[in-house]
Amino acid sequence: MRYVIENEEMKVEVDSFGAELKSMQDKQTGLDYMWCADPEYYKRTSPNLFPIVGSLKDKKYCYNGREYEMGQHGFVRDMEWSVERQGKEEISFFVESNQETLVKYPFAFAIEIHYALSRRELKITWNISNRDTKKMYYSFGGHPCFTCPIHGEADKNGYGYDFHMDGDIRYYKIDLESGLRLPKEHILKLEGGRAVFTPDFFAEGAYIVTGNQTQKISLCDRDGRNYLTVSFDAPMVGLWSAEKKNAGYAAIEPWFGRCDDIDFSGTLEERAGGNVLEAGESFSSAYTITAE
């Protein structure tokens, strides 16, 4: 079921399935900043990722001497969430572990995601709780995909990312067949803090940007005007689009975790970029989407 929050400037829609942000529309211009989830290209708009981000080696992990299977990005994006509270400009969704999730992920957890609209800014807050009696190992993140281009162009060539920083961006590539991180570090050259989309910019899949290199990334049009900004406190971010299909979106994904390395052979506790909560502990983080 879709729920609406709005103010005089913006209208936001969130679906209870996956607690997924589906629309962020400018009331004056009619522009929807969120990808339309056309299944010909990518059927989702902004899935929430937990308890893993990306892919596991061989689609499985080992914990406490047992093997567990799990698909890409975890499972909460495919769960029905309940609405905890709703106001005109804010709404909170809640999900918790159950018998089905324990088969795939042997930890008792609870997650609240809160959406709060203020003028042209949407703040998304994650509250994750370990309800178990043991340490909980997990990753999480957002996967918002934004409309690109926005002026009716045939493709997004000439648009780009503004990283709001000096220097260049270090990143890793993903093996397209397995979805795992390749070991070589690459450099994305920036001009004035920006990287411009070319026809093959996303041809090799997602960019994995680690190491807290930036906490703010904007999308800019062919005139160099920033039209949307994502600000976050996550230590890494994924940048992605299905470029081979000329898809009309570009993603900016704040992550607390990432896919396994292509040569990884360790346990859940040893996964790179993972997080730990002691029994009874909670963790909170937020990112914002600002329509310029």
N, C-alpha and C positions, 0 to 999 in steps of 0.2 A: 504494500500500500504506500502511496506517495503522500508526503506531508509537506506543507508550505509554510515558510516563514518569509516575512517581507517588511519593507519600510517604504518610504516615499520614493526611493531611488532604485532599489533592487528587489527582485523576487527570486527566492531560492526553493528548490524542490529536493527532498531527500527521500529515498525509498527505504522502507523498513527491511527489505530483503538486502542483507549485507550492510545495512545502515549507510547506503551508498549515495553520495551526492550526485544528483542527476542533472541539475540545471541551476545556473546562476545568471539571471537575465536582467539586462538594463531595461527598466520600464520605459524610459524615454525613447531609446533607439530601437528596442526590440532585440538587440544583439544578445545571444546566449553565449557566454564565455566558455561553457562546458561542451565537450565533444558529444555528439548526438547518439553515440553508441550504435552506429550503423553496422550490423553484423557482417556486411561484406568486407569490412576492414577490421573492426575491433568491436565486440559486442558489449563492452563495458565502458563506463564513463570515469568512475573514480573508486575502484574497489579498495577496501581496507584489508591489509595484509597481516596475518597472524596465524599461527605462531612461528612461521618462517617467512622470509622474503626471498623471492627467486626460487631456484630449483635446488633440490638435494642431489648428491651423487647417487646415481642409480635409483632415484625417486624413493630413497629410504634413509633411515638414520638408526644408529645404535645407542640405546640408553639402558643402563643397568643390566647389561648382558642380553638384551632382547632387541630384535629388529622391528621397526615400525615403518610402514609405508605412508607417504604423503605426497600429494601433487604440488605443483608450483604455487607459491604464495600462500600456502595454508588453506584453511577451511572457513574462517568466519565470514568471508565474502559471499559464501553460499549458505549462510544461516539466516533464519528469520530473527530479527531483533525486536525487542519490545520497546515501546515509548515510555520513558520514565516521567517526563514532564515536558510541557510545551507552552510557550508564550508566543506573542506576535512576532518577535525577532529572535527567538531561540528555541532549540529543541534538543533533547537528550535521548539517546538510544542505549539499550543495555542488552548484553548477552553473557551467558555463563556456560561453563562446562556441563556436559551431561554424559549419559552412558555411551552415546555414539562418539562423542569427541574423545573420551577416555580410551577408546580402542585405538585411536590414531595418535593420541598425545596424552600420556599418563599423568597429567597434572590438573588439579582443580583450579579454575581461574574465573575471574569476572572482569568484564570490560565495559566501560561507559565511554561513549563518544558524544561530545557536546558540540553543537553547531550554534554559533552566535553571530548575528548580523549587526553591523554598526556602520551606517551610511553605505559606503561602497566596499567595505571590508568584511570578509567572512572568516571567523576564527574557528578552527577545528581542534578540539582538545581531546586527547586520549587519556583515560585513567585506567590503568591496568593493575589488577590485584591478584596476588598469589593466595589462594584460599586453601592451599595444600599444607601438609605438615613437613614438607621437604623443599629444598631449593627448586625453583622453577627456571628452566633455561628456555629462552624465547627470543624471537626477533619480531619486529612489527614495522609498519610504515604505511604511507599513503601512496596512491597511484593515480593522481588526478591528471586527466587528459583534457587539453584546452583547444578550443577552436583556433585553427590556423590553416589558411589565411582568414582574415575577417572582412576584407573589402571586396570579396567576390572574385578574386584572382583564380586562375585555373589550378595553381599549385602554390606551395609555400616557399618556393625558391626566392631568395632575397630577404625573407623574414629571418629571425634568428633569436639567440639567447643573449641577454645582457647579464653578465656575472657580477657586476658592481665591484670589480676588483682590478688591481694592477697585475701585470705578469700574465702567465699562461696557465691553463688547467691541466693537471695530471689526471689521467683516467685509465681504466682497464676495459678491455673488450670481453664480450661473452661469446663462447662457442655456440654457434647458431643451432647445431644439432642437439647438444646436450643441455644447453642453458646454463652452463657452468663458466666460472671466471677463468680466463686465460692468464698466464703468469706475467706476461710482458706489460710494463707500464708504458703508456703513450702520452704524447703531448698534444693538446688542442691549442693551436695558436689563436690568440685573441688580438683584435685591433680595437683599441679604446675600450677594452673590457668585454667586447662582443665577439660572438661567433656567428657567421652568416650561413644560413642553410643553402646548400648546393644540391643538385639532383642526387648525389650519392652520399649526402651527409649521414643518413641513417641506414645506409646499405648494409653495414655490418652489425646491425642491431643496436642494443642499448649501450650508453656510456655509463660506466660505474665511476663516480667521482667520490673519493674517500678523503679522510684526513682533515675534515673541517675547513676546506679551502674557501668556502663561501657560505653565508647564511641567507643569501637573498639572490634570486634569479628572476629576471623579467623576460617576457616575450615581446619582441619588437617587430614592427611592420617594415615594409620595404623602404620607408622614409626614415627609418631609424627611431620611430616613436614607440616608446614602451607603452603597451596597452594593458598589460596584466603582470602582477608581481606576486611571487610566492616567497614568503619569509619563513624561516624555520630554525629550530635549534638542533636538528638531527646532525650527526657526524658525517653522513654521506647522503648522496642524492643520485637518483637514476634519471637519465635523459633518454627519451625514446619516442619513436614513431614508426609505423609500418611503411617506411618510405617506398619500398618496392611496389606498393599498391597506390602510391600517391595519395595516401590518407590525409584527410583534412584536419589533422590534430597534431599537437606536440605535447609531450608529457614532461612534467617537472615533479619528481617523486621523492619526498623526504623519507629517508630510511634509517632505522635503527637495526641494521643487519643487512645481509646480502646473500647471494647464492654461494654454494660451495665452490672451492677451487677445483679445477678439472682433475687434479691429482690428489684430492683429499681422501683420506682413509681413516679418519678419527671418529670419535664418538660425538654425541650431541653436545657434551660439555666442552669439546675442543673445537667446535665450529667457529670460524673467524667472524668477528663482528657481532657475536651474540651478546645477550644480556642475561643477567641473573637477578632474581628476586628471592630473598629469604622468605621462609614460611611466614605468612601474615603480612608481608610488606606490600606496598603499592608504589607505582611510578606514574608520573604525569608528564605529558609533553604536549606541545601545540604547534600548529603552523597556521599561517594566514594566507588567504587569497585576496588580493586587492585589485579591483577593476580601476584602471587609471582614467 
